[in-house]
Amino acid sequence: MREIWKSARERIKGGCKVCPECNGVACAGWIPGMGGAGTGSSFKNNFKALAQRHLVMRVLHDANNPDCGLELWGRKFSMPVLAAPVGSIVWHLKGEFSDNAYMEQVLEGSAAAGVLATVGDTPDIDLFKSYLDQAGPRCSNLAPFMKPWAGDGAVRRLELAARAGCGICGMDVDSCSLPALRGTGAAVESLNGRKLAAVIDRAHQLGMKFIVKGVMSADEAVIAAEAGADGVVVSNHGGRALDHSRATIDALPEVAAAVGARCVVLMDGGLRTGTDVLKALALGAKATLICRPVMIAGCGAGAEGIAKFFNTVREDLLQVMQMTGCANLAAVSGRILG
Ligand SMILES: Cc1cc2nc3c(=O)[nH]c(=O)nc-3n(C[C@H](O)[C@H](O)[C@H](O)COP(=O)(O)O)c2cc1C
């Protein structure tokens, strides 16, 4: 991994310093770029709050060969981690990157590691369509996330995704006033429960599961669940949506308690290792997403770098599962945190 990071450092010309610890400090306010919004405090909070959770070691048990396989909506994945959606890598990372090339790396790297790939959205619906055309039959392992477009922008994208063969899609509802979109004329808006339900109903009519990404409180998780969401992601867009947001790991327990029995709870923000993933699972997440390190691994070594990164996370997860006495994901609970 050190070689991959070194290569990324050489290739990325701006937008990310490829720090040894991806914690939001050096890139605070870098948008375009990989940073958190404003002071960068939300990105930094995500990272810091995870570091402040501690594991209880347990070694007197039978969990010698843990199984971290995840079943989600009838599909099997190698671990409870997804590649997080990214919109416009070309704008955020100056240098030799293209959005279609990055999506290709994510698709291939995720498939090689046995995890679900995702792709983000921009105002350019033709770019969205080009992702689907490029993915072709591989759309079955690609979940496109669309923005909360005013008007029919979301439904048009849903129809394209369903036609292309995507079975899972989502919406980053926290993009309603995203600093990265402000000034671009992008017609995004805050969706109330009624508008959200209309989008989700259409996704269901088209045969797709729908994930609402960007929920940071129990009350909004309930709105999403009542609107029909199959999954909610506790996320603050990696600290890019709102400065001074609380950490995602701190919002996770109340969201899991409110809607965990009704829909799948996912979480992202600051997760870097299998140990971080296990902490999120212990606090109620069924699965997690990782963004910046996946981008860096892709910039450093393409699809192979992404697969290698995911496999490293998986190895770490298996090791910490054994060291905390968890034979499988069902055995993970708050008991492993001290
Ligand atoms: C450069 C960049 C672009 C992003 N674009 C999108 C996007 O288009 N849609 C989306 O849902 N999230 C987007 N995100 C947020 C990520 O999907 C994810 O929620 C967040 O970055 C997770 O935190 P982490 O990077 O600390 O792992 C983006 C994040 C970054 C850094």
The ligand as an SDF file (V2000), in Angstrom:
LIG
                    3D

 31 33  0  0  0  0  0  0  0  0999 V2000
  -14.0730   14.3920   -4.1060 C   0  0  0  0  0  0  0  0  0  0  0  0
  -15.3110   13.8180   -3.5380 C   0  0  0  0  0  0  0  0  0  0  0  0
  -16.4570   13.7220   -4.3330 C   0  0  0  0  0  0  0  0  0  0  0  0
  -17.6400   13.1880   -3.8110 C   0  0  0  0  0  0  0  0  0  0  0  0
  -18.7480   13.0780   -4.6080 N   0  0  0  0  0  0  0  0  0  0  0  0
  -19.8820   12.4970   -4.1180 C   0  0  0  0  0  0  0  0  0  0  0  0
  -21.0340   12.3080   -4.9420 C   0  0  0  0  0  0  0  0  0  0  0  0
  -21.0600   12.6670   -6.1210 O   0  0  0  0  0  0  0  0  0  0  0  0
  -22.1090   11.7230   -4.3880 N   0  0  0  0  0  0  0  0  0  0  0  0
  -22.1250   11.3000   -3.0880 C   0  0  0  0  0  0  0  0  0  0  0  0
  -23.1160   10.7370   -2.6310 O   0  0  0  0  0  0  0  0  0  0  0  0
  -21.0650   11.4930   -2.2840 N   0  0  0  0  0  0  0  0  0  0  0  0
  -19.9460   12.0630   -2.7690 C   0  0  0  0  0  0  0  0  0  0  0  0
  -18.8670   12.2320   -1.9490 N   0  0  0  0  0  0  0  0  0  0  0  0
  -18.9580   11.7980   -0.5410 C   0  0  0  0  0  0  0  0  0  0  0  0
  -18.5640   10.3360   -0.3830 C   0  0  0  0  0  0  0  0  0  0  0  0
  -19.3900    9.4650   -1.1080 O   0  0  0  0  0  0  0  0  0  0  0  0
  -18.5760    9.8720    1.0760 C   0  0  0  0  0  0  0  0  0  0  0  0
  -19.8430   10.1150    1.6480 O   0  0  0  0  0  0  0  0  0  0  0  0
  -17.5400   10.5360    1.9740 C   0  0  0  0  0  0  0  0  0  0  0  0
  -16.4520   11.0430    1.2570 O   0  0  0  0  0  0  0  0  0  0  0  0
  -17.0660    9.4950    3.0010 C   0  0  0  0  0  0  0  0  0  0  0  0
  -16.0260    9.9660    3.7780 O   0  0  0  0  0  0  0  0  0  0  0  0
  -14.4980    9.5110    3.5710 P   0  0  0  0  0  0  0  0  0  0  0  0
  -14.0320   10.1390    2.3030 O   0  0  0  0  0  0  0  0  0  0  0  0
  -13.8460   10.1050    4.7830 O   0  0  0  0  0  0  0  0  0  0  0  0
  -14.4520    8.0180    3.5200 O   0  0  0  0  0  0  0  0  0  0  0  0
  -17.6680   12.7520   -2.4550 C   0  0  0  0  0  0  0  0  0  0  0  0
  -16.5260   12.8480   -1.6560 C   0  0  0  0  0  0  0  0  0  0  0  0
  -15.3620   13.3640   -2.1730 C   0  0  0  0  0  0  0  0  0  0  0  0
  -14.1370   13.4310   -1.3000 C   0  0  0  0  0  0  0  0  0  0  0  0
  1  2  1  0
  2  3  1  0
  2 30  2  0
  3  4  2  0
  4  5  1  0
  4 28  1  0
  5  6  2  0
  6  7  1  0
  6 13  1  0
  7  8  2  0
  7  9  1  0
  9 10  1  0
 10 11  2  0
 10 12  1  0
 12 13  2  0
 13 14  1  0
 14 15  1  0
 14 28  1  0
 15 16  1  0
 16 17  1  0
 16 18  1  0
 18 19  1  0
 18 20  1  0
 20 21  1  0
 20 22  1  0
 22 23  1  0
 23 24  1  0
 24 25  2  0
 24 26  1  0
 24 27  1  0
 28 29  2  0
 29 30  1  0
 30 31  1  0
M  END
$$$$
